[in-house]
Amino acid sequence: MEIKGKIALVLGGARGIGKAIGFALAKQGATVILTYLDWPEDSATMCRELQGLDEKSLAVKVDLRVPQQVKNLITDINKRYGRLDILVNNIERGGMPVVHGSYDLPHNKDQWDVEIETTMKAKWLVFHHALPLLKKSHEGAVVTLSSIAGITGRSGPAAMIFSDGYAAANRAVSSFTETWAREGAPTVRVNELMLGFFPTRHAEGTRGWEELSASQQQAISDHILLRRTGKTEEIIKTVLFIIQDATYMTGSVVRLDGGYILGASGIPAMPDGIL
C-alpha cells in the first residue's frame, strides 16, 4: 500500500505516540487528520507544527466519547476529502494505581467510566462510523493501538501501572480486532498493535513512571526480555509496516513489548537426565 496521497485519521494526536505517528504519515505524503481534546499547550503546539508541515492536513478538537461528535468528524472528513484510507485508532485513558490509588477513593468516582469510555467505547465509535468511508478506499488499513495490560491485568511488576478498568478495556479491544476484520473484509484490513512500556505510554514521560521507586522501575525492566523499555520510533516503524507492507495480514495482534509477557517464565538449565 502506497502511503503517499492517502487520507489518514490518527486519534489522540496532541502529543506522544499519536502525534509521532501522525507526523510520520504526513512525512510519507499522506494527508493527516489529527484529533485532540485536552492537553491545551501540547495541542496548540501540534496544530502549529501540523499547519507548517502540510496545509491539506487538519487538526480537529473532538470528544471521541460522544457519538454525535464522532459522527460529525466522519461527516466532515467525507465532505472535505471524499474518502478515508487509513485509521490509526489511538485513543485511551488509563488510571495508574501508583498515582490514583483505589477506585474507592473520592477523587476516583468517575475514573472507571473514563477508562472504559475512552479506551474501549471511543475506539468502537470511531471504527463503527468510519467503516463506510474506509470501504470507499478499496484498500483501507486500520491499526488499533492497545496495551499488554489486556493480558497482564493488575499483576506482577506492572500492577503499579495498569488499573483494572484499563486492563479490562484493552482485553475487549482484541475482541474488536477480530470482529472488525470480518466487517472490513475484503477491502479493509484491521490489525492491532499491542504495546508494552514506551515513553509517554506506561514508561518514561508519564507521571506514574516517575512515581515508581528505582527498584520498582528496575523490576519492570528486568521482566522485559530485552531489558529495556521501547522507543517511539520502534512503534512508528511497526505501524508503517502494518499499513504499507503487511497486505496479507488482517485480524492479527502484533505484540510490541520487548518480551515483557514472556519474561514471566525463565528457561531452566537442561537437566542431565537419568539414562
C-alpha positions in Angstrom: 0.0 0.0 0.0 1.4 3.4 -1.1 1.0 5.9 1.8 1.7 8.9 -0.4 -1.6 10.6 -1.4 -3.7 8.7 1.2 -6.1 10.2 3.7 -5.3 9.2 7.3 -7.2 9.8 10.6 -5.0 9.5 13.7 -6.7 9.7 17.0 -5.0 11.2 20.1 -2.7 13.4 18.2 -1.9 16.1 20.6 1.3 14.6 21.9 3.3 11.5 22.4 2.7 8.4 20.2 -0.4 9.7 18.4 1.4 12.8 17.3 4.5 10.9 16.3 2.5 8.5 14.1 0.5 11.3 12.5 3.6 13.3 11.6 5.4 10.2 10.3 2.4 9.5 7.9 2.4 13.2 6.8 6.1 13.0 6.0 5.4 9.9 4.0 3.0 12.0 1.9 -0.4 11.3 3.5 -2.9 14.0 4.3 -3.5 13.6 8.0 -6.4 14.4 10.3 -5.2 14.5 13.9 -7.7 14.7 16.7 -7.1 16.3 20.1 -9.2 17.3 23.2 -7.2 18.2 26.3 -3.5 19.0 26.9 -4.1 22.6 25.7 -0.4 23.6 25.4 0.6 20.4 23.6 -2.4 20.7 21.3 -1.6 24.2 20.4 1.9 23.3 19.5 0.8 20.3 17.5 -1.7 22.4 15.5 1.0 25.0 14.6 3.5 22.3 13.6 1.0 20.4 11.5 -0.1 23.5 9.7 3.6 24.2 8.8 4.1 20.6 7.7 1.2 20.2 5.3 -1.6 22.7 4.5 -4.0 20.0 3.5 -3.8 18.2 6.8 -6.1 19.1 9.6 -6.2 19.2 13.4 -9.7 18.7 15.0 -10.8 19.2 18.5 -13.3 16.4 19.3 -14.5 14.4 22.3 -14.4 10.9 20.8 -16.6 9.5 23.6 -19.6 11.4 22.3 -21.4 9.7 19.4 -22.6 12.8 17.7 -19.2 14.4 17.8 -17.7 11.3 16.2 -20.5 11.3 13.5 -19.7 14.9 12.8 -16.0 14.2 12.5 -16.5 11.4 9.9 -19.1 13.5 8.0 -16.6 16.4 7.8 -13.9 14.1 6.5 -16.2 12.8 3.9 -17.2 16.3 2.7 -13.6 17.5 2.7 -11.7 14.5 1.3 -14.4 12.1 0.0 -12.8 9.0 1.5 -10.7 7.7 4.3 -7.8 5.3 3.6 -6.0 4.9 7.0 -7.3 4.9 10.5 -4.9 4.8 13.5 -7.2 4.1 16.4 -5.0 5.5 19.1 -7.2 6.8 22.0 -7.1 5.7 25.6 -7.1 6.9 29.2 -5.8 4.7 32.0 -5.5 5.5 35.7 -2.3 4.2 37.3 -2.7 2.6 40.7 0.6 4.3 41.8 -1.0 7.7 41.0 -4.7 7.3 41.5 -4.9 4.6 44.2 -8.1 2.6 44.7 -11.3 3.2 42.8 -12.9 3.6 46.2 -11.2 6.9 46.8 -13.5 10.0 46.4 -11.3 11.6 43.6 -11.8 8.4 41.5 -15.6 8.4 41.4 -15.5 8.8 37.6 -12.2 7.1 36.9 -13.6 3.7 35.9 -16.1 5.3 33.4 -13.3 7.5 31.9 -11.1 4.4 31.3 -13.8 2.3 29.7 -15.4 5.1 27.6 -12.0 6.4 26.3 -10.0 3.2 25.9 -12.9 1.0 24.6 -16.0 2.9 23.7 -14.3 5.7 21.8 -12.4 3.2 19.6 -15.6 1.4 18.8 -17.5 4.6 18.0 -14.8 5.8 15.6 -14.4 2.5 13.7 -18.2 2.0 13.5 -18.8 5.3 11.9 -15.6 5.4 9.8 -16.0 1.9 8.2 -18.3 3.0 5.3 -15.8 5.7 4.5 -12.9 3.3 4.8 -14.6 1.0 2.3 -14.7 3.7 -0.3 -10.9 3.4 -0.3 -10.9 -0.2 -1.6 -7.6 -0.7 0.2 -8.3 0.7 3.7 -6.0 -0.1 6.6 -6.8 0.2 10.3 -4.3 -0.1 13.1 -5.7 -0.1 16.6 -3.2 0.6 19.4 -3.8 -1.4 22.6 -1.8 -2.4 25.7 -0.4 -5.6 27.2 -2.5 -4.6 30.2 -5.2 -6.6 28.4 -3.1 -9.7 29.1 -1.4 -9.0 32.4 -4.2 -7.3 34.2 -3.1 -5.8 37.5 -0.4 -8.3 38.2 3.4 -8.6 38.5 5.7 -5.6 38.3 3.2 -3.8 36.1 0.5 -3.9 38.8 1.5 -0.4 39.9 0.9 0.9 36.3 -2.2 -1.0 35.0 -5.6 -0.4 36.6 -8.4 -2.9 36.5 -10.7 -0.9 34.2 -7.9 0.0 31.8 -6.8 -3.7 31.6 -10.4 -4.9 31.0 -10.9 -2.3 28.2 -7.8 -3.5 26.5 -8.8 -7.1 26.7 -12.0 -6.1 24.9 -10.1 -4.4 22.1 -8.6 -7.7 20.9 -12.2 -9.0 20.5 -13.0 -5.9 18.5 -10.0 -6.6 16.2 -11.3 -9.9 15.1 -14.9 -8.6 14.7 -13.7 -5.5 12.7 -11.5 -7.6 10.4 -14.6 -9.6 9.5 -16.7 -6.5 9.0 -14.0 -4.8 6.9 -13.1 -7.7 4.6 -12.1 -7.9 1.9 -11.2 -4.3 1.2 -10.3 -3.0 4.7 -7.5 -4.7 6.7 -7.8 -4.3 10.5 -4.9 -5.2 12.8 -3.9 -4.4 16.4 -0.6 -3.2 17.8 -0.3 -4.2 21.4 2.2 -2.1 23.2 4.3 -2.7 26.3 6.3 0.0 28.1 7.2 3.1 26.0 7.9 6.7 26.6 4.6 8.6 27.2 2.8 5.2 27.3 3.3 3.5 30.6 7.0 4.3 31.0 9.2 7.4 30.8 7.4 10.7 30.4 4.4 9.6 32.4 3.5 10.7 35.9 3.1 7.1 37.0 6.6 6.0 35.9 8.1 8.9 37.8 6.2 7.9 41.0 7.7 4.5 40.9 10.8 3.9 43.1 14.1 3.0 41.3 13.6 -0.6 42.4 10.1 -0.7 41.0 11.2 0.7 37.7 14.1 -1.9 37.6 11.6 -4.7 38.4 9.7 -3.8 35.2 12.9 -3.6 33.1 14.1 -6.9 34.5 10.8 -8.5 33.5 11.3 -7.4 29.9 13.4 -10.0 27.9 15.2 -7.2 26.1 15.9 -5.4 29.5 14.7 -2.0 28.4 11.6 0.0 27.6 10.7 0.6 24.0 11.4 3.6 21.7 8.7 5.7 19.9 10.5 5.2 16.6 10.0 1.4 17.0 6.3 2.0 17.2 6.3 4.2 14.1 8.3 1.6 12.1 5.8 -1.1 13.1 2.8 1.0 12.3 4.2 1.8 8.8 5.0 -1.9 8.2 1.4 -2.9 9.1 -0.1 -0.2 6.8 2.1 -0.4 3.8 3.8 -3.9 3.8 1.6 -6.4 5.7 -1.0 -6.5 2.9 -2.0 -10.1 3.6 -2.5 -9.6 7.4 -5.8 -8.8 8.9 -7.4 -9.6 12.3 -4.0 -10.1 13.8 -2.5 -8.8 17.1 1.2 -7.7 16.9 2.7 -7.6 20.3 5.5 -5.0 20.7 6.6 -5.4 24.3 10.2 -6.4 24.2 9.2 -9.7 25.6 7.5 -8.5 28.8 4.8 -11.1 28.6 7.3 -13.9 28.1 9.6 -12.6 30.8 7.3 -14.1 33.5 8.8 -17.5 32.9 12.5 -18.2 32.6 14.1 -21.3 31.0 15.9 -23.6 33.5 19.1 -25.3 32.6 18.7 -28.6 30.8 18.9 -31.5 33.4 21.4 -34.3 33.0 18.7 -36.9 32.7 18.8 -40.3 34.3 19.8 -42.6 31.3 
